[in-house]
Amino acid sequence: MLGMLGGGQLGRMFTLAAHSMGYRVTVLDPDPLSPAGAIADVHLKAAYQDREALQQLADTCAAVTTEFENVPADSLRWLASHCTVRPAGDAVAVAQDRIREKEFVHSCGIDVAPYAVIEKAADLDAADKKLFPAILKRARFGYDGKGQARVATVAEAHKAFNDMGAESCVLEQRVALQCEISAVVARGADGVGRGFPVAENSHRHGILDISIVPARVPAELAQRAEQWALAIAEKLNYCGVLAVEFFVTDSGELLVNEMAPRPHNSGHYTIDACATSQFEQQVRTLCGLPLGDTRLLSPVVMVNLLGEAWQQGQPQWERVFKVPAAKLHLYGKHEARTGRKMGHYTVLGASVDAALKNALAMRGALYPDWKD
């Protein structure tokens, strides 16, 4: 029995991979309708700090992992004193706080965008004015563009800081981007690391929209992104699947944006297009198994399916299935809301351009009222 803290779509896809490998799964998630809980062998409907539920995980599971970085690190640390936990709570804690994360990445000798730590309003006045225009990002509990605000002036930054409850933030310089890429890597208990092909990502309203693999960037740059992600995993003494997002600037500079101590939305393409998926790799790292082959078997494009596609009722899925090289993945969520990730589809192709053309045609058909 394997344990999973979190019952969203990442936990669901982990559970599917674990089941295919012969493992059973216990999911701890307070949501009675959680996507992972619906297919798990055991669903503990309790809070992540609930000691009785954590004790049940410790008593019944050989090893425990997590599907999201905001699970209480103390819960992971407590579990680690009773059973195998991967990744470790200390590693997850670094990714939970943008300030700690940026300081850690910088300590690895890896570049990040210019930034300032904002703990109080006076820090905004003292910040280097060359940082503007900037993005103010809440240090904790931000994802999919939430907890962020674009600010062009100090006055705008003050307003955004107050709107965020005057919590600790990072003021990050907005850099001119050529594109954004991500590297998903895995590191086993034996210290061996392996990366998946780098994805090129585009976002809409802060939410990942499309991932293109292989990324349309120079091979040297993609290789450097993978090497940096593996170096971060090694310095963290990380065991598990780790995603690192990067900015590629107009001048070709590579900068770390943020990292996620888990499988990543931009790595979903691995289910259909790689010899080993990121979720099978997560099972392998958790169970102390050798890492799987990460070869890309076909160029591929992944498109997120958000709640907007359900505005006129159930989407017409035949628009996906009429393309033989398309694969549909729905997450079993009970309510479609604007901006909510309901599923994704991937399109394989003889080339990136061919896959992208079909993927965009489907996207237009599924979102007929979507204005970019």
C-alpha positions as a Markdown table, in Angstrom:
| # | Residue | x | y | z |
|---|---|---|---|---|
| 1 | Met | 0.0 | 0.0 | 0.0 |
| 2 | Leu | 1.3 | 3.4 | -1.0 |
| 3 | Gly | 0.1 | 6.7 | 0.6 |
| 4 | Met | -0.8 | 9.9 | -1.2 |
| 5 | Leu | -1.3 | 13.3 | 0.5 |
| 6 | Gly | -3.7 | 15.1 | -1.8 |
| 7 | Gly | -6.6 | 13.9 | -4.0 |
| 8 | Gly | -6.5 | 16.1 | -7.1 |
| 9 | Gln | -5.7 | 15.1 | -10.7 |
| 10 | Leu | -2.0 | 14.5 | -10.0 |
| 11 | Gly | -2.9 | 12.1 | -7.2 |
| 12 | Arg | -5.4 | 10.4 | -9.6 |
| 13 | Met | -2.8 | 9.9 | -12.3 |
| 14 | Phe | -0.3 | 8.6 | -9.7 |
| 15 | Thr | -3.0 | 6.1 | -8.5 |
| 16 | Leu | -3.6 | 4.9 | -12.0 |
| 17 | Ala | 0.2 | 4.3 | -12.5 |
| 18 | Ala | 0.5 | 2.6 | -9.1 |
| 19 | His | -2.4 | 0.3 | -9.9 |
| 20 | Ser | -0.9 | -0.7 | -13.2 |
| 21 | Met | 2.3 | -1.7 | -11.4 |
| 22 | Gly | 0.4 | -3.8 | -8.8 |
| 23 | Tyr | 0.3 | -1.4 | -5.9 |
| 24 | Arg | -2.7 | -0.3 | -3.8 |
| 25 | Val | -3.1 | 3.3 | -2.8 |
| 26 | Thr | -4.5 | 5.2 | 0.2 |
| 27 | Val | -5.4 | 8.8 | -0.5 |
| 28 | Leu | -5.7 | 11.4 | 2.3 |
| 29 | Asp | -7.8 | 14.3 | 1.2 |
| 30 | Pro | -10.7 | 16.1 | 3.0 |
| 31 | Asp | -12.8 | 16.5 | -0.2 |
| 32 | Pro | -15.3 | 13.6 | -0.4 |
| 33 | Leu | -15.4 | 14.1 | -4.2 |
| 34 | Ser | -11.7 | 14.2 | -4.8 |
| 35 | Pro | -10.6 | 12.8 | -8.2 |
| 36 | Ala | -7.9 | 10.5 | -6.7 |
| 37 | Gly | -10.1 | 9.4 | -3.8 |
| 38 | Ala | -12.7 | 8.2 | -6.2 |
| 39 | Ile | -10.4 | 5.5 | -7.6 |
| 40 | Ala | -8.1 | 4.9 | -4.6 |
| 41 | Asp | -8.3 | 1.6 | -2.6 |
| 42 | Val | -8.8 | 3.7 | 0.6 |
| 43 | His | -9.9 | 7.3 | 0.8 |
| 44 | Leu | -9.3 | 9.0 | 4.2 |
| 45 | Lys | -11.5 | 12.0 | 4.3 |
| 46 | Ala | -9.6 | 14.1 | 6.8 |
| 47 | Ala | -7.4 | 17.2 | 7.1 |
| 48 | Tyr | -3.8 | 16.9 | 6.2 |
| 49 | Gln | -2.8 | 17.6 | 9.8 |
| 50 | Asp | -5.3 | 15.1 | 11.3 |
| 51 | Arg | -3.1 | 12.9 | 13.5 |
| 52 | Glu | -5.5 | 9.9 | 13.5 |
| 53 | Ala | -5.5 | 9.9 | 9.7 |
| 54 | Leu | -1.7 | 10.4 | 9.5 |
| 55 | Gln | -1.4 | 7.5 | 12.0 |
| 56 | Gln | -3.5 | 5.3 | 9.7 |
| 57 | Leu | -1.3 | 6.2 | 6.8 |
| 58 | Ala | 1.8 | 5.4 | 8.8 |
| 59 | Asp | 0.4 | 2.0 | 10.0 |
| 60 | Thr | -0.9 | 0.8 | 6.6 |
| 61 | Cys | 1.4 | 2.3 | 4.0 |
| 62 | Ala | 4.9 | 1.2 | 3.0 |
| 63 | Ala | 5.7 | 4.7 | 1.7 |
| 64 | Val | 4.0 | 8.0 | 1.3 |
| 65 | Thr | 4.3 | 10.9 | -1.2 |
| 66 | Thr | 2.4 | 14.1 | -2.0 |
| 67 | Glu | 0.8 | 15.6 | -5.1 |
| 68 | Phe | 1.0 | 19.3 | -4.2 |
| 69 | Glu | 3.6 | 21.5 | -2.5 |
| 70 | Asn | 1.3 | 23.2 | 0.0 |
| 71 | Val | 0.7 | 20.0 | 2.0 |
| 72 | Pro | 1.9 | 20.8 | 5.6 |
| 73 | Ala | 5.6 | 20.0 | 5.7 |
| 74 | Asp | 5.2 | 19.1 | 9.4 |
| 75 | Ser | 2.8 | 16.3 | 8.4 |
| 76 | Leu | 5.5 | 14.9 | 6.0 |
| 77 | Arg | 8.1 | 15.2 | 8.8 |
| 78 | Trp | 5.9 | 13.4 | 11.3 |
| 79 | Leu | 5.2 | 10.6 | 8.8 |
| 80 | Ala | 8.9 | 10.3 | 8.0 |
| 81 | Ser | 9.5 | 9.2 | 11.6 |
| 82 | His | 7.1 | 6.3 | 11.0 |
| 83 | Cys | 7.5 | 5.2 | 7.4 |
| 84 | Thr | 9.3 | 6.1 | 4.1 |
| 85 | Val | 8.3 | 9.6 | 2.8 |
| 86 | Arg | 9.5 | 10.9 | -0.5 |
| 87 | Pro | 10.2 | 13.7 | -1.2 |
| 88 | Ala | 11.2 | 14.8 | 2.3 |
| 89 | Gly | 9.4 | 17.5 | 4.2 |
| 90 | Asp | 12.4 | 19.7 | 4.3 |
| 91 | Ala | 12.7 | 19.7 | 0.5 |
| 92 | Val | 9.0 | 20.4 | 0.0 |
| 93 | Ala | 9.3 | 23.3 | 2.5 |
| 94 | Val | 11.8 | 25.1 | 0.3 |
| 95 | Ala | 9.3 | 25.0 | -2.6 |
| 96 | Gln | 6.5 | 26.3 | -0.4 |
| 97 | Asp | 8.1 | 29.7 | 0.0 |
| 98 | Arg | 9.2 | 31.8 | -2.9 |
| 99 | Ile | 11.7 | 33.7 | -0.8 |
| 100 | Arg | 13.4 | 30.5 | 0.4 |
| 101 | Glu | 13.1 | 29.0 | -3.1 |
| 102 | Lys | 14.9 | 31.9 | -4.8 |
| 103 | Glu | 17.6 | 32.0 | -2.1 |
| 104 | Phe | 18.1 | 28.3 | -2.5 |
| 105 | Val | 18.3 | 28.4 | -6.3 |
| 106 | His | 20.8 | 31.3 | -6.1 |
| 107 | Ser | 22.9 | 29.3 | -3.6 |
| 108 | Cys | 23.2 | 26.6 | -6.4 |
| 109 | Gly | 24.9 | 29.2 | -8.6 |
| 110 | Ile | 21.8 | 29.2 | -10.9 |
| 111 | Asp | 20.3 | 32.4 | -12.2 |
| 112 | Val | 16.9 | 33.9 | -11.3 |
| 113 | Ala | 15.2 | 37.1 | -12.4 |
| 114 | Pro | 16.2 | 40.2 | -10.4 |
| 115 | Tyr | 14.0 | 40.5 | -7.3 |
| 116 | Ala | 13.6 | 42.0 | -3.8 |
| 117 | Val | 12.1 | 40.5 | -0.7 |
| 118 | Ile | 9.1 | 42.4 | 0.6 |
| 119 | Glu | 8.3 | 41.8 | 4.2 |
| 120 | Lys | 6.7 | 45.1 | 5.0 |
| 121 | Ala | 5.4 | 48.2 | 3.1 |
| 122 | Ala | 8.7 | 50.1 | 3.7 |
| 123 | Asp | 10.5 | 47.4 | 1.7 |
| 124 | Leu | 8.7 | 48.5 | -1.4 |
| 125 | Asp | 10.0 | 52.1 | -1.0 |
| 126 | Ala | 13.5 | 50.8 | -0.4 |
| 127 | Ala | 13.5 | 48.4 | -3.4 |
| 128 | Asp | 15.6 | 49.2 | -6.4 |
| 129 | Lys | 13.5 | 51.2 | -8.9 |
| 130 | Lys | 15.1 | 49.3 | -11.7 |
| 131 | Leu | 12.9 | 46.4 | -10.8 |
| 132 | Phe | 9.9 | 48.2 | -12.2 |
| 133 | Pro | 7.8 | 47.2 | -14.1 |
| 134 | Ala | 7.5 | 44.2 | -11.9 |
| 135 | Ile | 5.4 | 41.3 | -10.7 |
| 136 | Leu | 4.5 | 41.2 | -7.0 |
| 137 | Lys | 4.1 | 37.6 | -5.9 |
| 138 | Arg | 2.9 | 36.3 | -2.5 |
| 139 | Ala | 5.6 | 34.2 | -1.0 |
| 140 | Arg | 3.3 | 31.4 | 0.0 |
| 141 | Phe | 0.2 | 29.6 | -1.4 |
| 142 | Gly | 0.3 | 31.0 | -4.9 |
| 143 | Tyr | -0.3 | 28.9 | -8.0 |
| 144 | Asp | -1.8 | 29.2 | -11.5 |
| 145 | Gly | -1.3 | 32.9 | -11.5 |
| 146 | Lys | -3.1 | 33.4 | -8.1 |
| 147 | Gly | -1.4 | 35.6 | -5.5 |
| 148 | Gln | 0.3 | 37.7 | -8.2 |
| 149 | Ala | -0.1 | 41.2 | -9.5 |
| 150 | Arg | 1.6 | 43.2 | -12.3 |
| 151 | Val | 2.8 | 46.5 | -11.0 |
| 152 | Ala | 4.3 | 49.3 | -13.0 |
| 153 | Thr | 5.1 | 51.7 | -10.1 |
| 154 | Val | 5.8 | 51.8 | -6.4 |
| 155 | Ala | 2.3 | 53.1 | -5.8 |
| 156 | Glu | 0.7 | 50.2 | -7.6 |
| 157 | Ala | 3.0 | 47.8 | -5.7 |
| 158 | His | 1.7 | 49.3 | -2.4 |
| 159 | Lys | -1.9 | 48.8 | -3.4 |
| 160 | Ala | -1.2 | 45.2 | -4.5 |
| 161 | Phe | 0.7 | 44.5 | -1.3 |
| 162 | Asn | -2.3 | 45.7 | 0.8 |
| 163 | Asp | -4.7 | 43.7 | -1.4 |
| 164 | Met | -2.6 | 40.6 | -0.6 |
| 165 | Gly | -3.0 | 41.2 | 3.1 |
| 166 | Ala | 0.4 | 42.7 | 3.5 |
| 167 | Glu | 1.9 | 39.2 | 3.6 |
| 168 | Ser | 5.5 | 38.4 | 2.7 |
| 169 | Cys | 6.1 | 38.8 | -1.0 |
| 170 | Val | 8.7 | 38.8 | -3.7 |
| 171 | Leu | 9.0 | 41.8 | -6.1 |
| 172 | Glu | 10.3 | 40.4 | -9.3 |
| 173 | Gln | 11.4 | 42.3 | -12.3 |
| 174 | Arg | 9.4 | 41.6 | -15.5 |
| 175 | Val | 11.8 | 40.4 | -18.1 |
| 176 | Ala | 11.2 | 40.4 | -21.8 |
| 177 | Leu | 10.5 | 36.8 | -22.7 |
| 178 | Gln | 11.2 | 34.7 | -25.8 |
| 179 | Cys | 9.3 | 31.8 | -24.2 |
| 180 | Glu | 8.9 | 29.7 | -21.0 |
| 181 | Ile | 10.1 | 26.2 | -20.7 |
| 182 | Ser | 10.0 | 23.5 | -18.0 |
| 183 | Ala | 12.2 | 20.6 | -17.1 |
| 184 | Val | 10.7 | 17.6 | -15.3 |
| 185 | Val | 13.3 | 15.4 | -13.7 |
| 186 | Ala | 13.4 | 12.4 | -11.3 |
| 187 | Arg | 16.0 | 11.5 | -8.7 |
| 188 | Gly | 16.0 | 8.1 | -7.1 |
| 189 | Ala | 16.9 | 7.0 | -3.5 |
| 190 | Asp | 20.3 | 5.9 | -4.9 |
| 191 | Gly | 21.0 | 9.5 | -6.1 |
| 192 | Val | 20.6 | 8.6 | -9.8 |
| 193 | Gly | 18.8 | 11.4 | -11.7 |
| 194 | Arg | 17.2 | 11.4 | -15.1 |
| 195 | Gly | 15.3 | 14.1 | -17.0 |
| 196 | Phe | 12.3 | 14.1 | -19.4 |
| 197 | Pro | 12.5 | 16.1 | -22.7 |
| 198 | Val | 12.0 | 19.8 | -22.0 |
| 199 | Ala | 8.6 | 21.4 | -22.7 |
| 200 | Glu | 7.8 | 24.8 | -24.2 |
| 201 | Asn | 4.9 | 26.3 | -22.4 |
| 202 | Ser | 2.3 | 29.0 | -23.0 |
| 203 | His | -0.1 | 30.4 | -20.5 |
| 204 | Arg | -3.5 | 32.1 | -20.5 |
| 205 | His | -4.4 | 34.2 | -17.5 |
| 206 | Gly | -1.6 | 32.6 | -15.5 |
| 207 | Ile | -2.8 | 29.0 | -16.2 |
| 208 | Leu | -0.8 | 26.6 | -18.4 |
| 209 | Asp | -2.6 | 26.4 | -21.7 |
| 210 | Ile | -0.3 | 24.5 | -24.1 |
| 211 | Ser | 2.9 | 22.5 | -23.8 |
| 212 | Ile | 5.0 | 21.7 | -26.9 |
| 213 | Val | 7.6 | 18.9 | -26.8 |
| 214 | Pro | 10.4 | 19.0 | -27.8 |
| 215 | Ala | 10.6 | 22.7 | -26.9 |
| 216 | Arg | 11.5 | 24.9 | -29.9 |
| 217 | Val | 14.7 | 26.2 | -28.3 |
| 218 | Pro | 18.4 | 25.5 | -29.0 |
| 219 | Ala | 19.5 | 22.0 | -27.9 |
| 220 | Glu | 22.2 | 23.5 | -25.7 |
| 221 | Leu | 19.7 | 25.6 | -23.8 |
| 222 | Ala | 17.3 | 22.7 | -23.3 |
| 223 | Gln | 20.2 | 20.6 | -22.1 |
| 224 | Arg | 21.3 | 23.3 | -19.6 |
| 225 | Ala | 17.7 | 23.5 | -18.3 |
| 226 | Glu | 17.7 | 19.8 | -17.6 |
| 227 | Gln | 21.2 | 19.9 | -16.0 |
| 228 | Trp | 20.1 | 22.8 | -13.7 |
| 229 | Ala | 17.0 | 21.0 | -12.6 |
| 230 | Leu | 19.0 | 17.9 | -11.8 |
| 231 | Ala | 21.6 | 20.0 | -9.9 |
| 232 | Ile | 18.8 | 21.6 | -7.9 |
| 233 | Ala | 17.4 | 18.1 | -7.1 |
| 234 | Glu | 20.9 | 16.9 | -6.0 |
| 235 | Lys | 21.5 | 19.9 | -3.7 |
| 236 | Leu | 18.1 | 19.4 | -2.1 |
| 237 | Asn | 19.0 | 15.7 | -1.6 |
| 238 | Tyr | 15.7 | 15.2 | -3.3 |
| 239 | Cys | 14.0 | 11.9 | -4.0 |
| 240 | Gly | 11.0 | 12.0 | -6.3 |
| 241 | Val | 9.8 | 13.8 | -9.3 |
| 242 | Leu | 10.7 | 17.6 | -9.5 |
| 243 | Ala | 9.6 | 20.2 | -12.0 |
| 244 | Val | 11.6 | 23.4 | -12.6 |
| 245 | Glu | 10.1 | 26.2 | -14.7 |
| 246 | Phe | 12.4 | 28.6 | -16.6 |
| 247 | Phe | 12.2 | 31.9 | -18.4 |
| 248 | Val | 14.0 | 32.2 | -21.7 |
| 249 | Thr | 14.7 | 35.9 | -22.2 |
| 250 | Asp | 14.8 | 37.8 | -25.5 |
| 251 | Ser | 18.5 | 37.8 | -25.2 |
| 252 | Gly | 18.6 | 34.0 | -24.8 |
| 253 | Glu | 19.3 | 34.0 | -21.1 |
| 254 | Leu | 18.0 | 31.2 | -19.0 |
| 255 | Leu | 16.4 | 32.1 | -15.6 |
| 256 | Val | 14.7 | 29.8 | -13.0 |
| 257 | Asn | 11.1 | 30.9 | -12.4 |
| 258 | Glu | 9.9 | 28.4 | -9.8 |
| 259 | Met | 9.9 | 24.7 | -8.9 |
| 260 | Ala | 7.3 | 22.2 | -7.9 |
| 261 | Pro | 8.3 | 19.1 | -5.8 |
| 262 | Arg | 5.9 | 16.8 | -7.6 |
| 263 | Pro | 4.8 | 15.8 | -11.1 |
| 264 | His | 3.8 | 18.9 | -13.2 |
| 265 | Asn | 1.1 | 19.9 | -15.5 |
| 266 | Ser | 3.6 | 20.4 | -18.3 |
| 267 | Gly | 4.7 | 16.8 | -17.8 |
| 268 | His | 1.4 | 15.2 | -18.6 |
| 269 | Tyr | 2.5 | 14.6 | -22.2 |
| 270 | Thr | 4.8 | 11.9 | -20.8 |
| 271 | Ile | 1.8 | 9.6 | -20.3 |
| 272 | Asp | 1.3 | 9.2 | -24.1 |
| 273 | Ala | 4.6 | 10.2 | -25.6 |
| 274 | Cys | 7.4 | 8.8 | -23.4 |
| 275 | Ala | 8.6 | 5.3 | -22.6 |
| 276 | Thr | 7.9 | 6.1 | -18.9 |
| 277 | Ser | 5.4 | 8.6 | -17.6 |
| 278 | Gln | 6.2 | 11.1 | -14.9 |
| 279 | Phe | 3.7 | 9.3 | -12.7 |
| 280 | Glu | 5.3 | 5.9 | -13.1 |
| 281 | Gln | 8.5 | 7.6 | -12.3 |
| 282 | Gln | 7.0 | 8.9 | -9.1 |
| 283 | Val | 6.0 | 5.4 | -8.1 |
| 284 | Arg | 9.5 | 4.1 | -9.0 |
| 285 | Thr | 11.2 | 6.8 | -6.9 |
| 286 | Leu | 8.8 | 6.3 | -4.0 |
| 287 | Cys | 9.4 | 2.5 | -4.0 |
| 288 | Gly | 13.1 | 2.5 | -4.4 |
| 289 | Leu | 12.9 | 1.1 | -7.9 |
| 290 | Pro | 15.4 | 2.0 | -10.7 |
| 291 | Leu | 14.3 | 5.0 | -12.8 |
| 292 | Gly | 12.4 | 4.3 | -16.1 |
| 293 | Asp | 13.5 | 5.2 | -19.6 |
| 294 | Thr | 12.5 | 8.8 | -20.4 |
| 295 | Arg | 12.9 | 8.7 | -24.2 |
| 296 | Leu | 10.4 | 10.8 | -26.2 |
| 297 | Leu | 8.6 | 8.4 | -28.6 |
| 298 | Ser | 6.9 | 11.1 | -30.7 |
| 299 | Pro | 6.7 | 14.9 | -30.9 |
| 300 | Val | 3.6 | 15.9 | -28.9 |
| 301 | Val | 1.5 | 18.8 | -27.9 |
| 302 | Met | -0.6 | 18.9 | -24.7 |
| 303 | Val | -3.6 | 21.2 | -24.2 |
| 304 | Asn | -5.3 | 21.9 | -20.8 |
| 305 | Leu | -9.1 | 21.6 | -20.7 |
| 306 | Leu | -10.5 | 24.2 | -18.4 |
| 307 | Gly | -14.1 | 24.7 | -17.1 |
| 308 | Glu | -14.8 | 27.2 | -19.9 |
| 309 | Ala | -15.1 | 24.3 | -22.3 |
| 310 | Trp | -18.2 | 23.2 | -20.4 |
| 311 | Gln | -20.1 | 26.5 | -20.8 |
| 312 | Gln | -22.5 | 25.1 | -23.3 |
| 313 | Gly | -22.8 | 21.7 | -21.6 |
| 314 | Gln | -20.7 | 18.6 | -22.1 |
| 315 | Pro | -18.0 | 19.3 | -24.8 |
| 316 | Gln | -18.3 | 17.4 | -28.1 |
| 317 | Trp | -15.5 | 15.0 | -27.5 |
| 318 | Glu | -15.8 | 13.5 | -31.0 |
| 319 | Arg | -13.9 | 16.7 | -32.0 |
| 320 | Val | -10.9 | 15.2 | -30.2 |
| 321 | Phe | -11.4 | 11.5 | -31.1 |
| 322 | Lys | -11.7 | 12.2 | -34.9 |
| 323 | Val | -7.9 | 12.8 | -34.8 |
| 324 | Pro | -6.4 | 9.3 | -34.4 |
| 325 | Ala | -3.3 | 10.6 | -32.8 |
| 326 | Ala | -5.2 | 12.5 | -30.0 |
| 327 | Lys | -5.6 | 11.2 | -26.5 |
| 328 | Leu | -8.2 | 12.5 | -24.0 |
| 329 | His | -7.7 | 12.5 | -20.3 |
| 330 | Leu | -10.5 | 13.7 | -18.0 |
| 331 | Tyr | -10.0 | 14.1 | -14.2 |
| 332 | Gly | -13.4 | 13.1 | -12.9 |
| 333 | Lys | -14.2 | 16.5 | -11.3 |
| 334 | His | -17.8 | 17.0 | -10.5 |
| 335 | Glu | -18.1 | 20.7 | -11.2 |
| 336 | Ala | -16.7 | 22.7 | -14.1 |
| 337 | Arg | -15.7 | 26.2 | -13.1 |
| 338 | Thr | -14.0 | 29.0 | -15.0 |
| 339 | Gly | -10.2 | 28.4 | -14.8 |
| 340 | Arg | -10.6 | 24.9 | -13.2 |
| 341 | Lys | -8.4 | 22.2 | -14.8 |
| 342 | Met | -10.9 | 19.5 | -15.8 |
| 343 | Gly | -8.7 | 17.4 | -18.1 |
| 344 | His | -6.2 | 17.6 | -20.9 |
| 345 | Tyr | -5.6 | 16.1 | -24.3 |
| 346 | Thr | -2.4 | 15.3 | -26.1 |
| 347 | Val | -1.8 | 15.1 | -29.9 |
| 348 | Leu | 1.1 | 13.1 | -31.3 |
| 349 | Gly | 2.6 | 14.0 | -34.7 |
| 350 | Ala | 5.4 | 13.3 | -37.1 |
| 351 | Ser | 6.6 | 16.7 | -36.2 |
| 352 | Val | 5.9 | 19.4 | -33.6 |
| 353 | Asp | 4.3 | 21.6 | -36.3 |
| 354 | Ala | 1.9 | 18.8 | -37.3 |
| 355 | Ala | 1.0 | 18.1 | -33.7 |
| 356 | Leu | 0.5 | 21.8 | -32.9 |
| 357 | Lys | -1.7 | 22.4 | -36.0 |
| 358 | Asn | -4.1 | 19.6 | -34.9 |
| 359 | Ala | -4.0 | 20.6 | -31.3 |
| 360 | Leu | -4.9 | 24.2 | -32.0 |
| 361 | Ala | -7.7 | 23.2 | -34.4 |
| 362 | Met | -9.2 | 21.1 | -31.6 |
| 363 | Arg | -8.8 | 23.8 | -29.0 |
| 364 | Gly | -10.7 | 26.3 | -31.3 |
| 365 | Ala | -13.5 | 23.7 | -31.7 |
| 366 | Leu | -13.8 | 23.0 | -27.9 |
| 367 | Tyr | -13.6 | 26.7 | -27.0 |
| 368 | Pro | -15.8 | 28.4 | -29.7 |
| 369 | Asp | -16.5 | 31.4 | -27.5 |
| 370 | Trp | -12.9 | 31.8 | -26.1 |
| 371 | Lys | -11.4 | 35.1 | -27.1 |
| 372 | Asp | -7.7 | 35.4 | -26.6 |
